[in-house]
């Protein structure tokens, strides 16, 4: 087996073990005493706040004032607000992961495939979170929005081209594994 693969699995398992062990008994007691509906409710920060942080209209309004100090303050404040929104989203995802780990800790019908898919989704979430936080920090929220919009447009273009290629390829044009001549069963 590949040593990098084994090392990454070991790190992932150690991370999960760390998350499970750091949960204190007082948090477990508090989770048992709280109402069931409120703890399982997803409380993400509103999306419109992020959209307002990335608003181009506000930027144009500040630019019309022709004040570099005001523009710098505006961009810095928007960077701070976008980072705050991202942190709140990460905090909620972390809370939901802790809640899930506590609820499946003693589950008898645990499905490893479903848990590994969840772990992969969480890992992808935190990877994207890190990339977005880095982009917001270095480039600012407005440049990050432009970059994400262009990336999204490129992904749509790639999907359309792939669809065209798939349509032009006839089902008989691609050889099947068992259809190669000279193979015997």
HUQUIVEN-V40942 format. One record per pair of residues at least 4 apart in sequence whose ideal C-beta (glycine too) atoms are under 6 Angstrom apart, sorted by the first residue. I is the first residue (numbers start at 0). J is the second residue. D is the distance in Angstrom with one decimal. If there is no record, write none. Layout:
I|J|D, I|J|D
This chain:
0|4|6.0, 0|5|5.7, 19|100|5.8, 22|26|5.6, 33|38|5.1, 42|91|5.8, 43|91|5.4, 44|48|6.0, 44|84|5.4, 44|87|4.3, 48|84|5.8, 49|84|4.9, 52|77|5.3, 52|80|4.7, 52|81|4.5, 52|140|5.4, 53|140|5.2, 53|144|4.2, 58|141|5.9, 61|69|5.8, 61|70|5.5, 61|73|4.6, 64|69|5.6, 74|139|5.5, 77|140|5.1, 78|139|5.3, 78|140|5.8, 81|135|4.9, 81|140|3.8, 82|135|5.6, 85|131|5.9, 85|132|5.4, 89|128|5.2, 92|124|5.8, 96|121|5.8, 103|109|5.8, 134|138|5.4, 134|143|4.4, 135|140|5.3, 135|143|5.2, 138|142|4.0, 138|143|5.4, 168|172|5.4, 174|178|5.6
